[in-house]
Amino acid sequence: MAEISQSGNVVTLINVFTVRPEDQQPLLDLLVEATESVMNRRPGFVSANLHKSFDGTRVVNYAQWRSKEAFEAMLEDPAAVGHMRQAAGLAESFEPHLYEVAYVDEA
């Protein structure tokens, strides 16, 4: 089980997709399929969490990788690239960025 930590042991991808409401579920289905068939088999994959907005216009992919290099190597995988192209085709726009965890407060 992945845990959000400031220890610096992961890099986090946060990708916000803007979609038409009728494309929200198809995009989610595609991202689940990509995660289960490609991403989670890649070296350095830690976790993926998908979120959908109540209004149907956003999908957020919060994924963690062991290193920036592991994430970048995934971008060279033809199977991963194919899924990313399909996802881009369902979205009106998307904004992927890599982050480091800066602060965590847990109950």
CYANA upper distance limits for C-alpha pairs under 8 A (distance plus 0.5 A):
  2 ALA  CA     46 VAL  CA      7.10
  2 ALA  CA     47 SER  CA      6.83
  4 ILE  CA    101 VAL  CA      8.00
  4 ILE  CA    104 VAL  CA      7.78
  5 SER  CA      9 ASN  CA      8.33
  5 SER  CA    101 VAL  CA      7.11
  5 SER  CA    103 TYR  CA      8.46
  5 SER  CA    104 VAL  CA      7.08
  6 GLN  CA    100 GLU  CA      8.34
  6 GLN  CA    101 VAL  CA      5.71
  6 GLN  CA    102 ALA  CA      6.51
  6 GLN  CA    103 TYR  CA      6.77
  6 GLN  CA    104 VAL  CA      7.27
  8 GLY  CA    100 GLU  CA      7.50
  8 GLY  CA    101 VAL  CA      7.67
  9 ASN  CA     66 ARG  CA      6.77
  9 ASN  CA     67 SER  CA      8.01
 10 VAL  CA     64 GLN  CA      6.67
 10 VAL  CA     65 TRP  CA      5.99
 10 VAL  CA     66 ARG  CA      5.06
 10 VAL  CA     67 SER  CA      6.26
 10 VAL  CA    100 GLU  CA      7.78
 11 VAL  CA     64 GLN  CA      6.15
 11 VAL  CA     65 TRP  CA      5.82
 11 VAL  CA     66 ARG  CA      6.73
 11 VAL  CA     67 SER  CA      6.05
 11 VAL  CA     68 LYS  CA      6.59
 11 VAL  CA     98 LEU  CA      7.17
 11 VAL  CA     99 TYR  CA      6.51
 11 VAL  CA    100 GLU  CA      5.99
 11 VAL  CA    101 VAL  CA      8.26
 12 THR  CA     62 TYR  CA      7.41
 12 THR  CA     63 ALA  CA      6.19
 12 THR  CA     64 GLN  CA      4.97
 12 THR  CA     65 TRP  CA      6.93
 12 THR  CA     98 LEU  CA      5.98
 12 THR  CA     99 TYR  CA      5.47
 12 THR  CA    100 GLU  CA      6.56
 12 THR  CA    101 VAL  CA      7.98
 13 LEU  CA     61 ASN  CA      7.93
 13 LEU  CA     62 TYR  CA      6.21
 13 LEU  CA     63 ALA  CA      5.58
 13 LEU  CA     64 GLN  CA      6.63
 13 LEU  CA     65 TRP  CA      8.44
 13 LEU  CA     96 PRO  CA      7.22
 13 LEU  CA     97 HIS  CA      6.24
 13 LEU  CA     98 LEU  CA      5.06
 13 LEU  CA     99 TYR  CA      6.76
 14 ILE  CA     60 VAL  CA      7.40
 14 ILE  CA     61 ASN  CA      6.16
 14 ILE  CA     62 TYR  CA      5.19
 14 ILE  CA     63 ALA  CA      7.10
 14 ILE  CA     95 GLU  CA      8.46
 14 ILE  CA     96 PRO  CA      6.27
 14 ILE  CA     97 HIS  CA      6.14
 14 ILE  CA     98 LEU  CA      6.96
 14 ILE  CA     99 TYR  CA      7.94
 15 ASN  CA     60 VAL  CA      6.14
 15 ASN  CA     61 ASN  CA      5.60
 15 ASN  CA     62 TYR  CA      7.18
 15 ASN  CA     94 PHE  CA      7.09
 15 ASN  CA     95 GLU  CA      5.76
 15 ASN  CA     96 PRO  CA      4.46
 15 ASN  CA     97 HIS  CA      6.80
 16 VAL  CA     58 ARG  CA      7.34
 16 VAL  CA     59 VAL  CA      6.49
 16 VAL  CA     60 VAL  CA      5.07
 16 VAL  CA     61 ASN  CA      7.06
 16 VAL  CA     94 PHE  CA      5.94
 16 VAL  CA     95 GLU  CA      5.72
 16 VAL  CA     96 PRO  CA      7.02
 17 PHE  CA     58 ARG  CA      6.02
 17 PHE  CA     59 VAL  CA      5.60
 17 PHE  CA     60 VAL  CA      6.64
 17 PHE  CA     91 ALA  CA      6.53
 17 PHE  CA     92 GLU  CA      7.97
 17 PHE  CA     93 SER  CA      6.31
 17 PHE  CA     94 PHE  CA      4.69
 17 PHE  CA     95 GLU  CA      7.05
 18 THR  CA     57 THR  CA      6.11
 18 THR  CA     58 ARG  CA      5.21
 18 THR  CA     59 VAL  CA      7.18
 18 THR  CA     91 ALA  CA      6.21
 18 THR  CA     92 GLU  CA      6.01
 18 THR  CA     93 SER  CA      5.72
 18 THR  CA     94 PHE  CA      6.59
 19 VAL  CA     23 ASP  CA      6.45
 19 VAL  CA     24 GLN  CA      6.49
 19 VAL  CA     56 GLY  CA      7.96
 19 VAL  CA     57 THR  CA      5.38
 19 VAL  CA     58 ARG  CA      6.28
 19 VAL  CA     59 VAL  CA      8.00
 19 VAL  CA     90 LEU  CA      7.47
 19 VAL  CA     91 ALA  CA      5.28
 19 VAL  CA     92 GLU  CA      5.80
 19 VAL  CA     93 SER  CA      7.73
 20 ARG  CA     24 GLN  CA      7.09
 20 ARG  CA     56 GLY  CA      7.54
 20 ARG  CA     57 THR  CA      6.07
 20 ARG  CA     91 ALA  CA      8.01
 20 ARG  CA     92 GLU  CA      7.80
 21 PRO  CA     55 ASP  CA      7.89
 21 PRO  CA     56 GLY  CA      4.88
 21 PRO  CA     57 THR  CA      5.81
 22 GLU  CA     26 PRO  CA      8.35
 22 GLU  CA     56 GLY  CA      8.15
 23 ASP  CA     27 LEU  CA      6.54
 23 ASP  CA     90 LEU  CA      6.78
 23 ASP  CA     91 ALA  CA      8.04
 24 GLN  CA     28 LEU  CA      6.75
 24 GLN  CA     52 LYS  CA      8.02
 24 GLN  CA     56 GLY  CA      6.44
 24 GLN  CA     57 THR  CA      7.26
 24 GLN  CA     58 ARG  CA      7.56
 24 GLN  CA     59 VAL  CA      7.28
 25 GLN  CA     29 ASP  CA      6.55
 26 PRO  CA     30 LEU  CA      6.66
 26 PRO  CA     90 LEU  CA      8.32
 27 LEU  CA     31 LEU  CA      6.65
 27 LEU  CA     59 VAL  CA      8.30
 27 LEU  CA     87 ALA  CA      6.67
 27 LEU  CA     90 LEU  CA      6.80
 27 LEU  CA     91 ALA  CA      8.23
 28 LEU  CA     32 VAL  CA      6.64
 28 LEU  CA     50 LEU  CA      7.91
 28 LEU  CA     52 LYS  CA      8.50
 28 LEU  CA     59 VAL  CA      7.74
 29 ASP  CA     33 GLU  CA      6.67
 30 LEU  CA     34 ALA  CA      6.57
 30 LEU  CA     83 HIS  CA      7.92
 30 LEU  CA     86 GLN  CA      8.40
 30 LEU  CA     87 ALA  CA      7.43
 31 LEU  CA     35 THR  CA      6.55
 31 LEU  CA     83 HIS  CA      8.22
 31 LEU  CA     87 ALA  CA      7.84
 32 VAL  CA     36 GLU  CA      6.61
 33 GLU  CA     37 SER  CA      6.39
 34 ALA  CA     38 VAL  CA      5.94
 34 ALA  CA     39 MET  CA      6.79
 34 ALA  CA     80 ALA  CA      7.66
 34 ALA  CA     83 HIS  CA      6.60
 35 THR  CA     39 MET  CA      5.10
 35 THR  CA     40 ASN  CA      6.14
 35 THR  CA     48 ALA  CA      7.79
 36 GLU  CA     40 ASN  CA      6.47
 36 GLU  CA     41 ARG  CA      8.41
 37 SER  CA     41 ARG  CA      7.74
 38 VAL  CA     42 ARG  CA      7.22
 38 VAL  CA     79 ALA  CA      7.31
 38 VAL  CA     80 ALA  CA      6.82
 39 MET  CA     45 PHE  CA      7.25
 39 MET  CA     74 MET  CA      8.07
 39 MET  CA     80 ALA  CA      7.49
 40 ASN  CA     45 PHE  CA      6.19
 40 ASN  CA     46 VAL  CA      8.06
 40 ASN  CA     47 SER  CA      7.99
 41 ARG  CA     45 PHE  CA      7.78
 42 ARG  CA     74 MET  CA      7.22
 43 PRO  CA     70 ALA  CA      7.06
 44 GLY  CA     65 TRP  CA      5.87
 44 GLY  CA     66 ARG  CA      5.28
 44 GLY  CA     67 SER  CA      7.33
 44 GLY  CA     70 ALA  CA      5.75
 44 GLY  CA     71 PHE  CA      7.88
 45 PHE  CA     64 GLN  CA      7.11
 45 PHE  CA     65 TRP  CA      5.21
 45 PHE  CA     66 ARG  CA      6.91
 45 PHE  CA     70 ALA  CA      7.98
 45 PHE  CA     71 PHE  CA      8.30
 46 VAL  CA     63 ALA  CA      8.02
 46 VAL  CA     64 GLN  CA      5.75
 46 VAL  CA     65 TRP  CA      5.59
 46 VAL  CA     66 ARG  CA      6.97
 47 SER  CA     63 ALA  CA      6.02
 47 SER  CA     64 GLN  CA      5.77
 47 SER  CA     65 TRP  CA      7.70
 48 ALA  CA     61 ASN  CA      7.47
 48 ALA  CA     62 TYR  CA      6.31
 48 ALA  CA     63 ALA  CA      4.62
 48 ALA  CA     64 GLN  CA      6.93
 49 ASN  CA     61 ASN  CA      6.43
 49 ASN  CA     62 TYR  CA      5.58
 49 ASN  CA     63 ALA  CA      6.54
 50 LEU  CA     59 VAL  CA      7.54
 50 LEU  CA     60 VAL  CA      6.21
 50 LEU  CA     61 ASN  CA      5.24
 50 LEU  CA     62 TYR  CA      6.77
 51 HIS  CA     59 VAL  CA      6.12
 51 HIS  CA     60 VAL  CA      5.50
 51 HIS  CA     61 ASN  CA      7.04
 52 LYS  CA     56 GLY  CA      7.43
 52 LYS  CA     58 ARG  CA      6.36
 52 LYS  CA     59 VAL  CA      5.07
 52 LYS  CA     60 VAL  CA      6.89
 53 SER  CA     57 THR  CA      6.88
 53 SER  CA     58 ARG  CA      5.76
 53 SER  CA     59 VAL  CA      6.94
 65 TRP  CA     70 ALA  CA      7.05
 65 TRP  CA     71 PHE  CA      6.58
 66 ARG  CA     70 ALA  CA      7.03
 66 ARG  CA     71 PHE  CA      8.44
 67 SER  CA     71 PHE  CA      6.98
 68 LYS  CA     72 GLU  CA      6.62
 69 GLU  CA     73 ALA  CA      6.55
 70 ALA  CA     74 MET  CA      6.88
 71 PHE  CA     75 LEU  CA      7.22
 72 GLU  CA     76 GLU  CA      7.55
 73 ALA  CA     77 ASP  CA      7.56
 74 MET  CA     80 ALA  CA      7.24
 75 LEU  CA     80 ALA  CA      7.14
 75 LEU  CA     81 VAL  CA      6.84
 76 GLU  CA     80 ALA  CA      8.19
 76 GLU  CA     81 VAL  CA      7.64
 77 ASP  CA     81 VAL  CA      6.69
 78 PRO  CA     82 GLY  CA      6.62
 79 ALA  CA     83 HIS  CA      7.02
 80 ALA  CA     84 MET  CA      6.72
 81 VAL  CA     85 ARG  CA      6.67
 82 GLY  CA     86 GLN  CA      6.88
 83 HIS  CA     87 ALA  CA      6.68
 84 MET  CA     88 ALA  CA      6.63
 85 ARG  CA     89 GLY  CA      6.74
 86 GLN  CA     90 LEU  CA      7.10
 87 ALA  CA     91 ALA  CA      6.94
 88 ALA  CA     92 GLU  CA      8.20
 88 ALA  CA     93 SER  CA      7.83
 88 ALA  CA     94 PHE  CA      7.70
